[in-house]
């Protein structure tokens, strides 16, 4: 069975959830093999193996962390040249898409961005995308080179499938051309104590109905009560009531939590494209005709500034 290269994303806490989703998706195409940039610790290797990685390529190149995406692309191309994978899966995101595009050009491969499903059809890799703001699904067959596919986070559920991966250290000589843009400094992201938006099991999102930046505070308070991540509609981020990194939707992030609580969000189709795969959707809106009610499993017609504080109080009572 052919290998499927999965570009792994790791943090100090371990392997990121989107990578575990990629490993799950990769099993439909072949044997998952993870590519780790930097040291592959025993804990990281064990976690990758827990989700089906049969092999781990540990890229040994100090320059990978010193420059932008080019060194990573060169490393993946080098590995692909010897592994001859049937596909290369990358998490959709600014860096992931950049790496994927550069890899596809160098391998003369077909590329599909923002896929939600991958499969084999007659021996060919097929990828499904959600297009036109979630109204349609496009199914594409990659007919040239190893298929390069970026997949949306939360498009599939991470499912364990224990394996005992071997580890291969890959020495990469980064070209001078890849050193054109060097990272001169890094500023650690200030932790809010909340889960990452794309990884969270519960998301509380606010829209125009919050009324102001001050009004958006109740969204964070509700999220903290539920142990949830905070999301926002595009209107909220355009008004600078919340940072753009919290935007959920077609031009923001795609989420699929177990619970999505939308407060004051009318439900433009662009927003729905980013959250419609959520397992349970609860909508709070004073407009009973808000389009998002069409997706809701549960709905509350009312003022979010009255409903959410009542919810916070009730959660507090039940927590004791």
Secondary structure, DSSP 8 states (H G I E B T S, - for coil): --EEEEE--EETTEE-HHHHHHHHHHTTTSEEEEEEES---HHHHHHHHHTT-SEEEEEE-GGGGTBSTHHHHHHHHHHHHHH--SEEEEE-SHHHHHHHHHHHHHHT--EEEEEEEEEEETTEEEEEEEETTTTEEEEEEE-SSSEEEEE-TTSS---------EEEEEE----GGGGSSB----------SS--TTT-SEEEEE-GGG-STTTTHHHHHHHHHHT-EEEE-HHHHHTTSS-GGGBBSTTSB----SEEEEES----HHHHTTTTT-SEEEEEES-TT-GGGGT-SEEEES-HHHHHHHHHHHHHHHH-
